[in-house]
Amino acid sequence: MRLILFTLIILSFSCRDQKRYEEMHLTDYQRQVNTFFKDASVSPLKAKDLKNFKGVDFFRFDSSYAVYAKIQKTPESPPFKMKTTTDIPADFRMYGKLIFNLKDQQHVLTVYENLEYDDSKEYENYLFLPFLDKTNGFETYGGGRYIDLYQYDNDSILIDFNRAYNPQCVYDEKFSCPIVPRNNLLNLRIEAGVKNFVEN
């Protein structure tokens, strides 16, 4: 009888505090993302989705997805127009190749400079890393995800896939989002960062 009663108490606690439990397992960064999405003045969500928004769906934080990459720069790369989800192309330049080990394999991704930010001190060290992986179309958005990088070292850079996020057009098609180049496909599942968004 005591065992049954104890089980019922545990089940009751789990249902009542499920949201609190989930919030406890969010990182500071993930909480900041949720705060951003809940702020109507800056949120990329449509008004109808913001109304019922409970929080961004993340993979559980996994430190093994934070890796250092060697930078192989391509300083002679010319500017080019990257295709977007609208008819408005975006101005980028290939900054270089990032070479890193993840899940006992070596991988290479191309990282870009956003030329729109050339004259901005705020984005002085900013680099743009779009990528595709084997979770796309399943747990994550089919078109891939992005990571914002900041370079403070000439030889290496930290890639934290836990900070992978969706293009804004996932939340509202009015946004113009760079389409992830096919050469930035990782042949493995990146179970880190933001999951796909399901409209209300």
N, C-alpha and C positions, 0 to 999 in steps of 0.2 A: 504493500500500500504506500509506504514512504517513497519507494522508487517511482511509482506512477505519479505521485504528487510532485516530486522533484522534477520529473520530466515535463509535466504540465507547466510548472513555474518557468523552466528554462525556455520552453516554446513560447510562452507568453512574453518573456523578456526579449526574446529574439525578434518577435514580430513588432513589439512596441518600440524597440531601439535599433531597428535595422538601419535606418537612415543615419543615426548617430554613429553606429559602428562603422558604416561606410565612410563617413566624414573623418573618423579617427585615423583611417588608413590612407588619407590623402596627404601628399607632400605639401609643403608651403607653396611651391610653384603651382600645383594643381588647384589649390584653394584660390590663388591669385587669378588663375584662368577662370574659375567659376565666378569670382567677383566681377571680372571684366564682362563676362557674358550676361550677368544679371543687371548690369548697369545700362539702362535704356538709352543713355546719351551716347554710348560707344558700341554697344552690342551689335554684332553682325546678324543677329536673329531677327526674323520678321516679327511684327507685333503679335501675331496670333501664336507664334511659337514661344515668344518671350513670356507671354501670359501664364503658360503652364510649365515653364522651364524649371526643372529641379536641379540640374547640374550636368556638366559634361561627363560623358562616359569614357573612363580611362582604363587602360591595362594597369594592373598592380605594378608599382615601381619595382624595377629590377636593376640593380647596380651593374650587372654584367653587360647591360646595353649602353653604358657610358664608357667610351673607348677613346684613346688618343690616336690620331691619324698623322702620318707623315705627309707634309705638303710638297707636292711636285708642281711648282709654279709654271704658268705659261704666259709670261709677260708680253709676248708678241701677238697674243690673240686679239683679233679685231672685234669691235662692237658688232652686235647682230640683233635682229628682232626676234624675240622669243614669242611663239604662238601663245595665245591666251584663250579663255573660254568665250570671249567676245571677238568682235572684229578689230579690236584695238590691240596691236602688238605691244610688247614691253621691251625696253632697251636694256640689254645685258651684255656682259663680256665674260668669257670663260676665265676665271682666276687661276684655276689649276686642278690637279687631280689629288684626291685624298686617298691614301693607301693605309688600310688598317686591318686588324685581325678581329674577327667576331665569330663565335661558335666554332673555333678551331679551323677557320678558313680565312684566307686573305681576300679582301674585297677592295674595289676601286670605285669611287664616285667622283663625278665632276662637280665642282663648286663654282658659283658665279658671283660676280659683282653686279649689283643693281645700279645702273648708271643714273637713275633718277635721284639717287642719294649722293652723287659725287660731291656736291657742294655743301653737304650737311655734316656739321661737326658731330652731331648726335650719332650718325651712322658711319663715322670715320673708319672703324674697324669691322664693319658689318659685312658678312658674306651670306649668300643665299644657297641653301642646299635642298633641292627637291629630290625626292626618291620614290621608287616603287618597290614593293616587296610582295611576298606570297600571301599576305593577309588581305591584300586589296580585293574588293568585291565580296569579301566574307565579313570579317570583323571590322575592317577599315574601308574607307572610301575607295571606290574602284579606280579613281584617277590619281591616287598616290597622296603623299603628305609632304610637308615642308619642315625644315629645321632652320632656325636662325643661329648663325655662328658669329663669334667675335674673335678675331685673330689678334693676339698680343705676343705671339712668338713666331719667329720667321721659319721655324723648322717643323713645328707640330701644332695641332689644334684639337680641342676636345669636342667630340661628337656625342651628345647625350640624346639617344633615341627616345628617352622618357619624355623629352620635350617636343617630340614630333606632333605637329598639329595639322588640322585640315585647312585647305584653301577656303577663303571666306565664301566663295560661290557655292560651297556645300550647304551653307545656311540660307543664302539668298542669291538667286541667279543673276541679280543685277550687278554683282561684283565681277570685275574682270581679273581673272586669276591665271598666272602662267601655267601652261600645260607641262607636266613633268616629262622631260626628254626620255625616250625609250632606253637610251644608253645608261640611265641611272637606275636600272632594275637590279635589285639584290635578289639572288636566287635562294632566298630563305625567308622564313617568317620572322618579322620584327614585331614581337609581342610586347610592345612598349609604346607609350604615348597615347594620343587620343584615338578613340574608336570612331566608327561611323556614326553619323547623326541621323536619327529617325524623326521625321516631322510629326508634329501632333495632328 
